[in-house]
Amino acid sequence: MADINTANGKLHQNLPNLFAFFLAAQHGNFTGAAEELGLTQSSVSQRIKGLEVDLGILLFRRGHRGVTLTNEGLRLLKVVEPAMKQMQNSVAALLERKQKPRVRISADFAFSTFWLLPRLSQLRSELHDKVEIQILASQVPPRSDADDCDITIHVSATRNMKADDILILEEKVAAVCSPGFLKKNGPIRSSQDLLKAQLLSLSRPPSAEWQTWQGWFENLRIADERTHNYLSFNNYDMVMQAAVAGEGIALGWLGLVDDLINQGSLVLASKDVVISEAGYVMSRDRDSTSKGPQAVFDWIVSQIDVERP
C-alpha cells in the first residue's frame, strides 16, 4: 500500500508536468508546448526537468534543433498519450456543451421513429439550432441513477404520473396490416378472426408497460388459442416494416402510425381499439438549471396542444 500511496502522491504532484511532457513530445520541442500552455520555454523546461528528477529517469535528449525522446521517454509517452488525449477530448466536449446547450431525450424506439423524427427539423428550426439534440432510443426508460437524460418519454401507467409529468399520447392500440395482406387473407369479420392470422409481435422486456397481443385480446375478452406462432421483433420500426411488407398483422399505436394509415400503407384489420390506463408520459429532470431542456419540453407540449383533437 505504501508504494501505491507514493505513486499517487507523485502523480498528483506531477500532473501539470506530465501534460507539459506530452505536449513537448508532440511538438518535438519545448517552444511549441510553451505556446499551447501560455508559458515561457524555460518554464516548460523546468517542469520537465522536475518530472525527470522525480522519476529518476531522462525523458528527452536536448539538442540545438529540439528534443528527442529517450527509450524511457518513449515508454512513458506510450502510457501517457492515450490518457491525455482522452482528457483533452472530454474537456473540449464539456466546454462545447457549455457554449451550446445539449438536451438528451430518452424515448422508446416507436416514439423516436414515428413521432420525434418527423418533427425534429421543425424543432431545431424553431429553436434556431441553438440546442444540441440527442435522442437516446431505448425499449425501457433509463434508471433514475443511471443516464443523465433531461427528458424521458416512455409508456407508463397514468396512475404513476407525477404532478409535472405530461401525457403526450393515451395508449390506443388497434390491429393493423397492409391492404395486400388483408386482401389475400381476409375477410376479417371480427377481432376473433385474428387468432387465425399471422401476428407480428414486439418483444417486451419485463419492466416495459406497453400493450401486448395477449393483453389486447384479454381486453376484448377473446380467449381462444392462436393457430400461428408469433413473428417477433425487438424493434417497433421492424414490426411496422414487416406489417407494411405484408408479413402479418401488428399492433398499431394510434398517434404514432397515423401517417402510415393516412398514406394507405396500413389499414385497420378490425374495428376494435383497446384503450388502456397507460400512455406516452413525458418527464423532465427538474434539477437541471439549463434553459435548453425547458425549451424542448415546452415545444413538445405546444405540439401536443396543436395536434390534440
CORNOR-V745368 format. One line per field, one symbol per residue. ss: DSSP state (h for helix, s for strand, l for the rest). phi: phi as a letter, one per 40 degrees, with the letter a starting at -180 (. if undefined). psi: psi as a letter, one per 30 degrees, with the letter a starting at -180 (. if undefined). A space follows every 50 residues. Layout:
ss: ???
phi: ???
psi: ???
This chain:
ss: lhhhhhhhhhhhhhhhhhhhhhhhhhhllhhhhhhhhlllhhhhhhhhhh hhhhhllllssssllsssslhhhhhhhhhhhhhhhhhhhhhhhhhhhhhl lsssssslhhhhhhhhhhhhhhhhhhlllllsssssslllllllllllll ssssssshhhlllllsssssssssssslhhhhhhhlllllhhhhhhllss ssllllllllllhhhhhhhlllllllllllsssllhhhhhhhhhllllss sssllllhhhhhllllssssssssssssssssssllllllhhhhhhhhhh hhhhhhhll
phi: .ccccccccccccbdccccccccccccgaccccccccgbccccccccccc cccccgbccbccaccibbcccccccccdccdccccccdcccccccccccb dbbbbcaccccccbbcdcbccccccccffcbccbbbcacbccccbbcccc bbbacaccccccdbcbccbccbbbcbacdcccccbccbcacdccccbcbc bccbcdccbccbdcccccccfbbccccbccbbbbacccdccccccgcibb cbcchbbdcccccgcbbccaccbcbbcaicbbbbccccbccddcccdccc ccccccccc
psi: eeeeeeeeeeeeegeeeeeeeeeeeefglfeeeeeefhlleeeeeeeeee eeeefglkekkklegalkkleeeeeeeeeeeeeeeeeeeeeeeeeeeeej kkkkkklleeeeefeeeffeeeeeefgggfkjkkkjkkfllkkfgckike kkjlklkffgkleglkjekkjjklkllleeeeeefaljflfeffffljkk kjkkleflglkleeeeeeeghjglklfklkjklgkeeeeeeeeefgfakl kkjkfegeeeeefgfllkflfkkkklhlljkklljffkfkfeeeeeeeee eeeeeefk.
